[in-house]
Amino acid sequence: MPVVQIVDKSNQAVGEVTLSSEVFEREVRAEILHQVVRSQLAAKRRGTVGVKTRSLIRGGGRKPWRQKGTGRARAGTVRSPIWTGGAIVHGPQARDYDIKVNKKVKRLALKMAMSSRLAEDNLVVVDSVTPEEVKTKSFRKIQEQLDLKKCLIVTAEKDNTLELSARNIPGVTVMTWDNLNTFDVLNHDQLVLEAKAVEKIEEKLG
């Protein structure tokens, strides 16, 4: 089982934690990560767009003029796609973009994503990174001391002070442990876990 130091805001070791091999030492398989990330991104798409076909447009039941003798092109309805106010041909329709992935596969992908960050030495366990007050400057100082750049910070409980202090910093995302997901782990170069959050993550995924 891997042993990782717990550091404080000034990057000084204040203890250590033994991580579960079941969660943080999984073999990384790119095809599983790709499948789950693709599913997550697809779920964010809104399939609510839609245009009206001839069957959906009101009116157009009467032939606008007789078939022959007027010198004009024949026309059967004023709702034809070539008329103003007419239907749209082959336009986008409402659809569901969801890609179904089994729960076990999702859990496995999250374990793999966190294992990859540990293997790359990009996983940091902290006792807390919450500044004393809601101030971006205060969090910036903590960020510099911990040498964090594009990072995902995972907390044990919702932390408004931390979220408000870090929200204007590009590349920094704060979330609670129960919202942790594969895409966000892979989309950030560093994974920062609160020590208390580690226990909850291992309890859920172990």
C-alpha positions as CSV (number, residue, x, y, z in Angstrom):
1,M,0.0,0.0,0.0
2,P,1.4,3.4,-0.9
3,V,2.2,5.8,1.9
4,V,1.8,9.6,1.2
5,Q,2.8,12.5,3.4
6,I,0.1,14.9,4.6
7,V,1.2,18.5,4.3
8,D,-0.2,21.7,5.7
9,K,-0.7,25.1,3.9
10,S,3.0,25.9,4.0
11,N,3.9,22.5,2.5
12,Q,5.3,21.1,5.7
13,A,4.7,17.5,6.5
14,V,2.3,17.0,9.4
15,G,1.7,13.3,9.1
16,E,1.2,10.5,6.6
17,V,-1.6,8.4,5.3
18,T,-1.7,4.9,3.9
19,L,-3.7,4.8,0.7
20,S,-5.7,1.8,-0.4
21,S,-4.1,-0.2,-3.2
22,E,-7.6,-1.1,-4.4
23,V,-8.3,2.5,-5.1
24,F,-5.0,4.2,-5.8
25,E,-2.9,1.5,-7.4
26,R,-5.0,0.2,-10.3
27,E,-3.6,-0.6,-13.7
28,V,-4.6,2.2,-16.1
29,R,-6.5,1.1,-19.2
30,A,-6.9,3.9,-21.7
31,E,-10.0,2.3,-23.4
32,I,-12.0,2.4,-20.1
33,L,-11.0,6.0,-19.3
34,H,-12.0,7.0,-22.9
35,Q,-15.4,5.2,-22.6
36,V,-16.3,6.9,-19.3
37,V,-15.1,10.4,-20.3
38,R,-16.9,10.2,-23.6
39,S,-20.1,9.2,-21.6
40,Q,-19.7,12.2,-19.2
41,L,-19.2,14.7,-22.0
42,A,-22.2,13.3,-23.9
43,A,-24.4,13.6,-20.9
44,K,-23.7,17.4,-20.8
45,R,-25.1,17.9,-24.2
46,R,-28.7,19.2,-24.4
47,G,-30.6,17.3,-27.0
48,T,-33.5,19.8,-26.9
49,V,-33.0,21.5,-30.3
50,G,-35.6,20.9,-32.9
51,V,-37.1,22.4,-36.1
52,K,-40.6,22.0,-37.5
53,T,-41.3,19.6,-40.4
54,R,-44.3,20.0,-42.7
55,S,-46.4,17.9,-40.4
56,L,-45.7,20.2,-37.5
57,I,-46.5,23.6,-39.2
58,R,-50.0,25.0,-39.0
59,G,-51.8,25.9,-42.2
60,G,-51.0,25.0,-45.8
61,G,-53.9,22.7,-46.3
62,R,-55.2,24.5,-49.3
63,K,-53.5,24.5,-52.7
64,P,-52.4,28.1,-53.2
65,W,-53.5,28.2,-56.9
66,R,-54.7,25.8,-59.5
67,Q,-52.2,23.3,-61.1
68,K,-52.3,24.6,-64.7
69,G,-52.9,27.8,-66.6
70,T,-51.4,30.4,-64.3
71,G,-47.9,30.5,-65.8
72,R,-46.5,29.9,-62.4
73,A,-44.8,26.9,-61.0
74,R,-47.1,24.3,-59.6
75,A,-47.4,24.5,-55.8
76,G,-49.3,22.3,-53.4
77,T,-48.9,24.1,-50.1
78,V,-47.6,27.4,-48.7
79,R,-45.8,25.4,-46.1
80,S,-43.4,23.9,-48.6
81,P,-39.7,24.1,-47.5
82,I,-38.9,26.5,-50.4
83,W,-41.5,29.0,-49.2
84,T,-41.0,31.7,-46.5
85,G,-42.5,30.4,-43.3
86,G,-42.3,26.9,-44.6
87,A,-40.9,23.7,-43.1
88,I,-37.3,22.8,-42.7
89,V,-35.9,19.7,-44.4
90,H,-33.5,17.4,-42.6
91,G,-33.1,19.8,-39.7
92,P,-31.9,18.9,-36.2
93,Q,-34.4,17.1,-34.1
94,A,-34.6,16.5,-30.3
95,R,-32.5,13.5,-29.3
96,D,-30.8,11.8,-26.4
97,Y,-27.0,11.8,-26.5
98,D,-26.5,9.6,-23.4
99,I,-24.0,6.8,-23.7
100,K,-24.8,4.1,-21.1
101,V,-21.9,2.9,-19.0
102,N,-22.2,0.4,-16.1
103,K,-21.7,1.7,-12.6
104,K,-18.8,-0.8,-12.0
105,V,-17.0,0.6,-15.1
106,K,-17.5,4.2,-13.9
107,R,-16.0,3.3,-10.5
108,L,-13.1,1.5,-12.0
109,A,-12.3,4.5,-14.3
110,L,-12.3,6.9,-11.3
111,K,-9.9,4.5,-9.5
112,M,-7.7,4.4,-12.6
113,A,-7.7,8.2,-13.0
114,M,-6.6,8.7,-9.4
115,S,-4.0,5.9,-9.7
116,S,-2.5,7.7,-12.7
117,R,-2.1,10.9,-10.7
118,L,-0.4,9.0,-7.8
119,A,1.9,7.2,-10.3
120,E,2.9,10.6,-11.8
121,D,3.6,12.0,-8.4
122,N,0.8,14.6,-9.0
123,L,-1.4,13.6,-6.0
124,V,-1.2,15.8,-2.9
125,V,-2.8,15.1,0.5
126,V,-3.4,18.1,2.7
127,D,-4.9,18.7,6.1
128,S,-6.6,21.8,4.8
129,V,-6.1,24.5,2.1
130,T,-8.8,26.8,3.3
131,P,-7.6,30.4,3.7
132,E,-8.5,32.3,6.9
133,E,-10.7,34.7,5.0
134,V,-12.5,34.9,1.7
135,K,-9.8,36.4,-0.4
136,T,-8.2,35.3,-3.6
137,K,-4.9,36.8,-2.6
138,S,-4.9,34.5,0.5
139,F,-5.5,31.4,-1.5
140,R,-2.9,32.5,-4.1
141,K,-0.3,32.4,-1.3
142,I,-1.3,28.9,-0.3
143,Q,-1.3,27.8,-3.9
144,E,2.3,29.1,-4.4
145,Q,3.6,27.4,-1.3
146,L,2.1,24.1,-2.3
147,D,3.3,24.6,-5.9
148,L,-0.2,24.1,-7.4
149,K,-1.1,25.1,-10.9
150,K,-3.9,23.4,-12.8
151,C,-5.4,21.4,-9.9
152,L,-8.5,19.8,-8.7
153,I,-9.1,20.3,-4.9
154,V,-11.4,17.7,-3.3
155,T,-12.8,18.5,0.2
156,A,-14.6,16.4,2.7
157,E,-17.3,19.0,3.3
158,K,-18.7,21.9,1.3
159,D,-16.3,24.8,2.0
160,N,-17.6,28.2,0.9
161,T,-14.5,30.1,2.0
162,L,-12.3,28.0,-0.2
163,E,-14.7,27.9,-3.1
164,L,-15.1,31.7,-3.2
165,S,-11.4,32.3,-2.7
166,A,-10.4,30.0,-5.6
167,R,-13.2,30.6,-8.1
168,N,-11.5,33.4,-10.0
169,I,-8.2,31.5,-10.4
170,P,-7.9,29.8,-13.9
171,G,-7.2,26.1,-13.7
172,V,-8.3,25.6,-10.1
173,T,-11.5,23.7,-9.4
174,V,-12.9,22.9,-5.9
175,M,-15.5,20.1,-5.3
176,T,-16.6,17.9,-2.5
177,W,-15.6,14.2,-2.5
178,D,-19.1,12.9,-3.5
179,N,-18.9,14.9,-6.8
180,L,-15.5,13.5,-7.7
181,N,-15.5,12.1,-11.3
182,T,-13.1,10.7,-13.9
183,F,-13.3,13.7,-16.3
184,D,-12.3,16.3,-13.8
185,V,-9.5,14.2,-12.4
186,L,-8.0,13.8,-15.9
187,N,-8.7,17.4,-16.9
188,H,-6.4,18.7,-14.2
189,D,-2.7,18.1,-13.9
190,Q,-2.7,17.8,-10.1
191,L,-5.2,16.1,-7.7
192,V,-5.3,17.6,-4.2
193,L,-7.2,15.6,-1.6
194,E,-8.1,16.7,2.0
195,A,-7.0,13.9,4.4
196,K,-10.6,13.6,5.6
197,A,-11.8,13.3,2.0
198,V,-9.4,10.4,1.4
199,E,-11.2,8.3,4.0
200,K,-14.6,8.9,2.4
201,I,-13.4,8.2,-1.1
202,E,-11.9,4.9,0.0
203,E,-15.0,4.0,1.9
204,K,-17.1,4.6,-1.2
205,L,-14.8,3.0,-3.8
206,G,-12.9,0.4,-1.8
